[in-house]
């Protein structure tokens, strides 16, 4: 277990959350490009699509659960808000990494 203070745990959680949001935003962008015909499809795309869906679902479920700490509505009623938060955080994470010159895809 990592020996860290409360502030360090908060920073680690923030970093993890932003990384997850950036990953989800990348998945959305890749799927948008595929569906609009901007990218060529390959044989392995179905497997990647399945992996992407599993990752995206896990990230969205985690975001919805976190949002539930601040929003008393049932999970089924707040999933759209969770999706918007994930997209917004993904853009924020991408912007912060890009401005620091460390964009890693």
N, CA and C atoms as a LAMMPS dump frame, in Angstrom:
ITEM: TIMESTEP
0
ITEM: NUMBER OF ATOMS
315
ITEM: BOX BOUNDS ff ff ff
-5.0000000000000000e+02 5.0000000000000000e+02
-5.0000000000000000e+02 5.0000000000000000e+02
-5.0000000000000000e+02 5.0000000000000000e+02
ITEM: ATOMS id mol type element x y z
1 1 1 N 0.845 -1.189 0
2 1 2 C 0 0 0
3 1 3 C 0.874 1.231 0
4 2 1 N 0.464 2.203 -0.722
5 2 2 C 1.189 3.46 -0.816
6 2 3 C 1.051 4.223 0.488
7 3 1 N 2.166 4.638 1.06
8 3 2 C 2.149 5.433 2.279
9 3 3 C 2.077 6.901 1.871
10 4 1 N 0.887 7.478 1.977
11 4 2 C 0.704 8.85 1.517
12 4 3 C -0.216 9.592 2.472
13 5 1 N -0.084 10.892 2.481
14 5 2 C -0.946 11.727 3.312
15 5 3 C -2.307 11.878 2.643
16 6 1 N -3.238 12.506 3.349
17 6 2 C -4.562 12.742 2.782
18 6 3 C -4.502 13.567 1.517
19 7 1 N -3.646 14.59 1.509
20 7 2 C -3.513 15.434 0.321
21 7 3 C -2.94 14.635 -0.849
22 8 1 N -2.009 13.746 -0.571
23 8 2 C -1.428 12.925 -1.635
24 8 3 C -2.47 11.949 -2.183
25 9 1 N -3.303 11.401 -1.296
26 9 2 C -4.372 10.501 -1.751
27 9 3 C -5.348 11.263 -2.647
28 10 1 N -5.662 12.492 -2.275
29 10 2 C -6.561 13.31 -3.081
30 10 3 C -5.955 13.583 -4.46
31 11 1 N -4.666 13.902 -4.494
32 11 2 C -3.993 14.148 -5.764
33 11 3 C -3.949 12.883 -6.617
34 12 1 N -3.702 11.736 -5.996
35 12 2 C -3.704 10.475 -6.744
36 12 3 C -5.09 10.174 -7.308
37 13 1 N -6.124 10.41 -6.51
38 13 2 C -7.497 10.177 -6.976
39 13 3 C -7.842 11.116 -8.128
40 14 1 N -7.428 12.367 -8.022
41 14 2 C -7.677 13.332 -9.086
42 14 3 C -6.968 12.92 -10.367
43 15 1 N -5.729 12.509 -10.245
44 15 2 C -4.947 12.084 -11.409
45 15 3 C -5.576 10.862 -12.066
46 16 1 N -5.994 9.912 -11.259
47 16 2 C -6.649 8.709 -11.788
48 16 3 C -7.961 9.064 -12.474
49 17 1 N -8.756 9.921 -11.847
50 17 2 C -10.033 10.328 -12.437
51 17 3 C -9.853 11.03 -13.767
52 18 1 N -8.873 11.92 -13.839
53 18 2 C -8.624 12.629 -15.097
54 18 3 C -8.117 11.676 -16.178
55 19 1 N -7.284 10.717 -15.79
56 19 2 C -6.784 9.739 -16.767
57 19 3 C -7.932 8.878 -17.298
58 20 1 N -8.843 8.473 -16.407
59 20 2 C -9.992 7.679 -16.837
60 20 3 C -10.898 8.495 -17.759
61 21 1 N -11.11 9.75 -17.418
62 21 2 C -11.956 10.605 -18.244
63 21 3 C -11.324 10.842 -19.605
64 22 1 N -10.005 11.033 -19.64
65 22 2 C -9.318 11.233 -20.916
66 22 3 C -9.427 9.973 -21.778
67 23 1 N -9.296 8.824 -21.152
68 23 2 C -9.422 7.562 -21.889
69 23 3 C -10.825 7.42 -22.475
70 24 1 N -11.842 7.758 -21.69
71 24 2 C -13.224 7.677 -22.17
72 24 3 C -13.457 8.662 -23.313
73 25 1 N -12.915 9.864 -23.189
74 25 2 C -13.06 10.854 -24.263
75 25 3 C -12.358 10.387 -25.538
76 26 1 N -11.206 9.75 -25.407
77 26 2 C -10.504 9.195 -26.571
78 26 3 C -11.336 8.111 -27.254
79 27 1 N -11.988 7.283 -26.438
80 27 2 C -12.841 6.225 -26.987
81 27 3 C -14.004 6.843 -27.751
82 28 1 N -14.641 7.852 -27.181
83 28 2 C -15.747 8.519 -27.871
84 28 3 C -15.285 9.13 -29.188
85 29 1 N -14.13 9.761 -29.164
86 29 2 C -13.597 10.38 -30.384
87 29 3 C -13.302 9.327 -31.455
88 30 1 N -12.719 8.218 -31.047
89 30 2 C -12.4 7.141 -31.994
90 30 3 C -13.685 6.563 -32.595
91 31 1 N -14.706 6.37 -31.766
92 31 2 C -15.965 5.821 -32.273
93 31 3 C -16.66 6.82 -33.186
94 32 1 N -16.592 8.097 -32.849
95 32 2 C -17.193 9.119 -33.703
96 32 3 C -16.513 9.114 -35.08
97 33 1 N -15.194 9.017 -35.082
98 33 2 C -14.452 9.004 -36.349
99 33 3 C -14.808 7.767 -37.169
100 34 1 N -14.955 6.629 -36.509
101 34 2 C -15.3 5.394 -37.211
102 34 3 C -16.702 5.472 -37.795
103 35 1 N -17.654 5.957 -36.997
104 35 2 C -19.04 6.017 -37.462
105 35 3 C -19.245 7.052 -38.563
106 36 1 N -18.439 8.101 -38.564
107 36 2 C -18.583 9.129 -39.589
108 36 3 C -17.758 8.813 -40.828
109 37 1 N -17.012 7.708 -40.798
110 37 2 C -16.23 7.302 -41.951
111 37 3 C -14.899 8.008 -42.077
112 38 1 N -14.48 8.719 -41.037
113 38 2 C -13.208 9.442 -41.081
114 38 3 C -12.005 8.523 -40.921
115 39 1 N -12.224 7.332 -40.38
116 39 2 C -11.099 6.407 -40.219
117 39 3 C -11.438 5.087 -40.896
118 40 1 N -10.425 4.448 -41.427
119 40 2 C -10.618 3.166 -42.102
120 40 3 C -10.841 2.078 -41.052
121 41 1 N -11.693 1.133 -41.364
122 41 2 C -11.935 0.021 -40.449
123 41 3 C -11.045 -1.144 -40.831
124 42 1 N -10.649 -1.873 -39.825
125 42 2 C -9.789 -3.034 -40.024
126 42 3 C -10.451 -4.248 -39.397
127 43 1 N -9.861 -5.427 -39.623
128 43 2 C -10.438 -6.659 -39.095
129 43 3 C -10.483 -6.666 -37.57
130 44 1 N -9.507 -6.096 -36.9
131 44 2 C -9.447 -6.113 -35.446
132 44 3 C -10.324 -5.068 -34.785
133 45 1 N -11.066 -4.304 -35.597
134 45 2 C -11.888 -3.225 -35.047
135 45 3 C -12.996 -3.738 -34.133
136 46 1 N -13.577 -4.909 -34.448
137 46 2 C -14.639 -5.436 -33.594
138 46 3 C -14.121 -5.752 -32.197
139 47 1 N -12.933 -6.334 -32.122
140 47 2 C -12.347 -6.63 -30.821
141 47 3 C -12.023 -5.343 -30.066
142 48 1 N -11.472 -4.381 -30.773
143 48 2 C -11.156 -3.098 -30.128
144 48 3 C -12.436 -2.403 -29.681
145 49 1 N -13.479 -2.445 -30.51
146 49 2 C -14.764 -1.849 -30.158
147 49 3 C -15.311 -2.488 -28.882
148 50 1 N -15.221 -3.809 -28.772
149 50 2 C -15.686 -4.512 -27.574
150 50 3 C -14.882 -4.099 -26.341
151 51 1 N -13.56 -4.005 -26.494
152 51 2 C -12.712 -3.568 -25.365
153 51 3 C -13.035 -2.133 -24.983
154 52 1 N -13.165 -1.281 -25.987
155 52 2 C -13.507 0.113 -25.726
156 52 3 C -14.829 0.227 -24.978
157 53 1 N -15.828 -0.556 -25.408
158 53 2 C -17.133 -0.506 -24.747
159 53 3 C -17.03 -0.938 -23.295
160 54 1 N -16.246 -1.968 -23.02
161 54 2 C -16.08 -2.43 -21.638
162 54 3 C -15.402 -1.359 -20.788
163 55 1 N -14.362 -0.75 -21.332
164 55 2 C -13.649 0.306 -20.598
165 55 3 C -14.558 1.502 -20.384
166 56 1 N -15.249 1.925 -21.444
167 56 2 C -16.108 3.093 -21.347
168 56 3 C -17.23 2.861 -20.342
169 57 1 N -17.822 1.672 -20.36
170 57 2 C -18.889 1.35 -19.419
171 57 3 C -18.388 1.399 -17.988
172 58 1 N -17.196 0.872 -17.744
173 58 2 C -16.627 0.9 -16.391
174 58 3 C -16.37 2.33 -15.93
175 59 1 N -15.84 3.16 -16.821
176 59 2 C -15.573 4.563 -16.474
177 59 3 C -16.882 5.301 -16.208
178 60 1 N -17.883 5.085 -17.055
179 60 2 C -19.163 5.762 -16.878
180 60 3 C -19.858 5.297 -15.596
181 61 1 N -19.792 4.012 -15.294
182 61 2 C -20.372 3.507 -14.042
183 61 3 C -19.685 4.114 -12.828
184 62 1 N -18.358 4.216 -12.888
185 62 2 C -17.615 4.814 -11.775
186 62 3 C -17.969 6.295 -11.621
187 63 1 N -18.091 6.999 -12.733
188 63 2 C -18.463 8.418 -12.685
189 63 3 C -19.863 8.581 -12.119
190 64 1 N -20.774 7.715 -12.511
191 64 2 C -22.139 7.777 -12.018
192 64 3 C -22.179 7.508 -10.512
193 65 1 N -21.386 6.558 -10.069
194 65 2 C -21.314 6.253 -8.634
195 65 3 C -20.746 7.442 -7.854
196 66 1 N -19.694 8.051 -8.381
197 66 2 C -19.114 9.228 -7.723
198 66 3 C -20.11 10.384 -7.689
199 67 1 N -20.809 10.592 -8.784
200 67 2 C -21.804 11.657 -8.85
201 67 3 C -22.925 11.413 -7.842
202 68 1 N -23.188 10.149 -7.55
203 68 2 C -24.218 9.791 -6.582
204 68 3 C -23.941 10.299 -5.179
205 69 1 N -22.697 10.607 -4.88
206 69 2 C -22.372 11.177 -3.565
207 69 3 C -22.871 12.611 -3.432
208 70 1 N -23.14 13.276 -4.56
209 70 2 C -23.578 14.661 -4.562
210 70 3 C -24.99 14.833 -5.114
211 71 1 N -25.538 13.789 -5.715
212 71 2 C -26.83 13.851 -6.381
213 71 3 C -27.666 12.671 -5.89
214 72 1 N -28.784 12.952 -5.226
215 72 2 C -29.585 11.907 -4.6
216 72 3 C -30.489 11.154 -5.573
217 73 1 N -30.513 11.582 -6.832
218 73 2 C -31.367 10.89 -7.801
219 73 3 C -30.877 9.455 -8.003
220 74 1 N -31.771 8.559 -8.428
221 74 2 C -31.339 7.19 -8.75
222 74 3 C -30.312 7.197 -9.886
223 75 1 N -29.464 6.182 -9.91
224 75 2 C -28.392 6.087 -10.905
225 75 3 C -28.927 6.181 -12.327
226 76 1 N -30.086 5.569 -12.602
227 76 2 C -30.652 5.608 -13.957
228 76 3 C -31.054 7.02 -14.375
229 77 1 N -31.314 7.882 -13.401
230 77 2 C -31.724 9.25 -13.706
231 77 3 C -30.549 10.201 -13.892
232 78 1 N -29.366 9.817 -13.433
233 78 2 C -28.225 10.736 -13.514
234 78 3 C -27.124 10.285 -14.472
235 79 1 N -27.357 9.219 -15.237
236 79 2 C -26.297 8.716 -16.123
237 79 3 C -25.903 9.737 -17.182
238 80 1 N -26.877 10.511 -17.666
239 80 2 C -26.561 11.508 -18.691
240 80 3 C -25.66 12.6 -18.111
241 81 1 N -25.946 13.013 -16.869
242 81 2 C -25.086 13.991 -16.202
243 81 3 C -23.687 13.42 -15.987
244 82 1 N -23.619 12.132 -15.649
245 82 2 C -22.313 11.487 -15.473
246 82 3 C -21.549 11.47 -16.79
247 83 1 N -22.232 11.193 -17.891
248 83 2 C -21.597 11.196 -19.207
249 83 3 C -21.052 12.581 -19.541
250 84 1 N -21.847 13.612 -19.291
251 84 2 C -21.38 14.969 -19.557
252 84 3 C -20.17 15.325 -18.694
253 85 1 N -20.158 14.88 -17.448
254 85 2 C -19.012 15.132 -16.568
255 85 3 C -17.762 14.423 -17.091
256 86 1 N -17.915 13.183 -17.55
257 86 2 C -16.775 12.437 -18.095
258 86 3 C -16.221 13.144 -19.331
259 87 1 N -17.101 13.595 -20.216
260 87 2 C -16.657 14.305 -21.421
261 87 3 C -15.939 15.592 -21.041
262 88 1 N -16.521 16.334 -20.124
263 88 2 C -15.915 17.601 -19.698
264 88 3 C -14.555 17.357 -19.046
265 89 1 N -14.47 16.389 -18.162
266 89 2 C -13.187 16.094 -17.513
267 89 3 C -12.159 15.572 -18.508
268 90 1 N -12.611 14.795 -19.499
269 90 2 C -11.695 14.321 -20.538
270 90 3 C -11.091 15.465 -21.314
271 91 1 N -11.914 16.461 -21.64
272 91 2 C -11.413 17.635 -22.345
273 91 3 C -10.467 18.429 -21.456
274 92 1 N -10.825 18.557 -20.185
275 92 2 C -9.975 19.266 -19.237
276 92 3 C -8.635 18.556 -19.062
277 93 1 N -8.672 17.235 -18.948
278 93 2 C -7.437 16.463 -18.792
279 93 3 C -6.565 16.597 -20.028
280 94 1 N -7.191 16.523 -21.198
281 94 2 C -6.442 16.654 -22.447
282 94 3 C -5.818 18.039 -22.554
283 95 1 N -6.56 19.057 -22.188
284 95 2 C -6.06 20.426 -22.221
285 95 3 C -4.896 20.614 -21.249
286 96 1 N -5.026 20.085 -20.043
287 96 2 C -3.965 20.276 -19.051
288 96 3 C -2.696 19.538 -19.438
289 97 1 N -2.842 18.347 -20.014
290 97 2 C -1.661 17.593 -20.439
291 97 3 C -1.022 18.248 -21.649
292 98 1 N -1.833 18.739 -22.573
293 98 2 C -1.324 19.383 -23.778
294 98 3 C -0.589 20.673 -23.426
295 99 1 N -1.125 21.463 -22.504
296 99 2 C -0.486 22.714 -22.136
297 99 3 C 0.811 22.495 -21.375
298 100 1 N 0.939 21.321 -20.751
299 100 2 C 2.18 21.007 -20.06
300 100 3 C 3.182 20.343 -21
301 101 1 N 2.755 20.082 -22.235
302 101 2 C 3.654 19.521 -23.233
303 101 3 C 3.953 18.046 -23.026
304 102 1 N 3.035 17.324 -22.366
305 102 2 C 3.286 15.916 -22.072
306 102 3 C 2.24 15.012 -22.663
307 103 1 N 1.61 15.368 -23.732
308 103 2 C 0.529 14.553 -24.297
309 103 3 C 1.052 13.182 -24.686
310 104 1 N 0.496 12.148 -24.047
311 104 2 C 0.867 10.764 -24.332
312 104 3 C -0.392 10.023 -24.706
313 105 1 N -0.435 9.437 -25.892
314 105 2 C -1.636 8.703 -26.32
315 105 3 C -1.373 7.233 -26.297
